[in-house]
Amino acid sequence: ETFKGMNEGKTLWELMDSIRLPAEIAIPQGHGKVPWIVRAIWEEHLGWFRYESSTELYSVPPQALYPEWVEMAGGPAPVLARAKAHLAGGNALKALHMAEAVEAADSSNAEAAGIMLDANRMILDNAGRENFSEVRWLESEILRLETLVKERVQ
């Protein structure tokens, strides 16, 4: 299915989101997940360059622009308001991206840390606790963010 989607011109992100194992061969995903395997197949056969942007070839990641984007949006407040709306709508990943952008622009922002914490909690709640690596990563992020929120609120 991964190769089929690649040949059809689907993006990595579309394939990670859409490919599922048929019920007759579905197995527990305790140490890996189908979306991760899709990504591994993609990157093993096409490489790390996804042909989406010239920027993929160079050393400036999108995160390097987060502070500028937050400034252009009018500062942390409107970005965090949108992040909260994403969180309220159940889209923890979009909320997390936006809160991380504010974090890059203002590394002492308690509200950004709180949204990142809530987003990671929601991701963990929705993950089903099936995958050991995913659960442990999210739990460690939650502990880190709980500490960060406490430090910033004081």
PyMOL commands that set and color helices and strands:
alter all, ss='L'
color gray80, all
select helices_A, chain A and resi 2-7+12-18+23-25+34-46+54-57+62-72+76-88+92-105+110-127+132-153
alter helices_A, ss='H'
color red, helices_A
deselect
rebuild
show_as cartoon
